[in-house]
Each structure stands twice: as C-alpha cells, then as structure tokens.
Amino acid sequence: MHLLDLFKRKAEEERFLDIVDKYNDDMQTHKAEVVEMMRVVVWCLQSDFSRRPSMSAVVKVLEGSVDVQSNLDYNFTTPVAPKAITVHGHQGNHIGAATTLFPSVLSGPR
C-alpha cells in the first residue's frame, strides 16, 4: 500500500520521473516511454471498469497513434460502489456498472 500511495502522490504532483530507477541505464535513456507506460498502467487499473481502455486502445497507445486518457483516477485501489443493473433481463449488483453489460464486456479484475 505504501508504494501505491507513493505512486499516487507522484502522479498528482506530475513527478513520475522521481520513481524511475536511477540505476537502470535503459530506464534512464527511455524516461518518456517509462512515464507513458506508468500512465497506461493507471488507465488499465481504473476502479470503474467502464473507464478502462480496451486492449485495442492500449495497442494504439503503444504504437503511438493514441494518447492515454488525461483525466485518470489515481485511487484505483478504492472500489466503486455497486449499482443495480440489468444483465440480459436479470437484475443484479455489479461494481461500477453504468450501462447494460453484454457477455463480451469483462467486469472487474480477474
């Protein structure tokens, strides 16, 4: 939890470079890419799973054709309150669901 708190604080201060390994030549050489990967990780860990990127969006970020979403929530360890939704005619509680879910949409971490 300490590392997550540190990560969150550095993200809010826009100081990701402070947590890049200073003894790793590759990470120092590619600082911008390292910071971009940190942002991709945060985007993929959003508590509200509907705000997480699809794998195709992640691939596009890695290819450089799409930017990481800018309004990220760095409280990704805080669960989103359950909301009642209907899935194929059945009412149930699902974390962070905002719309009807279909079988092709994953719900939360595995």
URQUISUL-V210158 format. One record per backbone hydrogen bond with DSSP energy under -1.0 kcal/mol. NH is the residue of the N-H (numbers start at 1). CO is the residue of the C=O. If there is no record, write none. Layout:
BEGIN
[[NH & CO] [NH & CO]]
END
This chain:
BEGIN
[[5 & 1] [6 & 2] [7 & 3] [8 & 4] [9 & 5] [10 & 6] [11 & 7] [12 & 8] [13 & 9] [14 & 11] [15 & 10] [18 & 15] [19 & 16] [20 & 17] [28 & 24] [29 & 25] [30 & 26] [34 & 30] [35 & 31] [36 & 32] [37 & 33] [38 & 34] [39 & 35] [40 & 36] [41 & 37] [42 & 38] [43 & 39] [44 & 40] [45 & 41] [49 & 47] [51 & 48] [52 & 49] [58 & 54] [59 & 55] [60 & 56] [61 & 57] [62 & 58] [63 & 59] [65 & 60] [66 & 60] [72 & 70] [78 & 75] [83 & 94] [85 & 92] [87 & 90] [90 & 87] [92 & 85] [94 & 83] [97 & 94] [105 & 102]]
END
